[in-house]
């Protein structure tokens, strides 16, 4: 049987793809990240499915649960928060499955940053303001960042920044960004996007840390930084310019 890695989206049970829901309904074993997942997502699972919360498990234990289910002929779904392409530990888990000769596939999901942008109604790539989005994270008690991926290097681009796993370091990160983005640059923090506990904080590079600390946020939040977040800024896309020459319809 194939092990299915499935993006659970930002948390809301109705933001899963149709394919994800079908896989959950068929699953005999579901491994899920309890720290980030709204419990209603598991409502798509059968009543007799074995549910394994991975928040207290290490990689060996998670792999063992998947291999055990596979050996028993079970349909195994490994849920990841958001989309499996970003910060999901997909690489190390699938390496181990490959070594064990276990087939696997991936079903994408709605990324947390996309849900956050949707919640505040902002496009992250606004003409003449920002045409790139940088997805990165902070490093504290976590895997070391590559030397070439410093926040200062990304800030020099002045692209829209999406900071994951960074909420406890908001103040120092804003201090590092102030030189390139400016103290008045818009910042949005979305905690548990799409979930019942969702909280949106709006501010600037200068004051967002005060708002985060006042709210007591410690996890499950994404930070968006950039001029694209200002609804009054930007130009219009050349693609839809009335003056652009268009092929005639036949």
JOLINFEN-V739965 format. One record per run of one state. SS is the DSSP state (H for helix, E for strand, - for the rest). FROM is the first residue (numbers start at 1). TO is the last residue. If there is no record, write none. Layout:
BEGIN
[[SS/FROM/TO] [SS/FROM/TO]]
END
This chain:
BEGIN
[[-/1/2] [E/3/7] [-/8/8] [E/9/9] [-/10/12] [H/13/15] [-/16/17] [H/18/26] [-/27/28] [E/29/32] [-/33/38] [H/39/44] [-/45/49] [E/50/53] [-/54/58] [H/59/71] [-/72/75] [E/76/80] [-/81/81] [E/82/82] [-/83/89] [H/90/99] [-/100/103] [E/104/107] [-/108/111] [H/112/119] [-/120/125] [E/126/126] [-/127/129] [E/130/130] [-/131/132] [E/133/137] [-/138/150] [H/151/155] [-/156/159] [E/160/164] [-/165/166] [H/167/181] [-/182/185] [E/186/191] [-/192/198] [E/199/204] [-/205/207] [H/208/215] [-/216/220] [E/221/225] [-/226/226] [H/227/229] [-/230/237] [H/238/240] [-/241/250]]
END
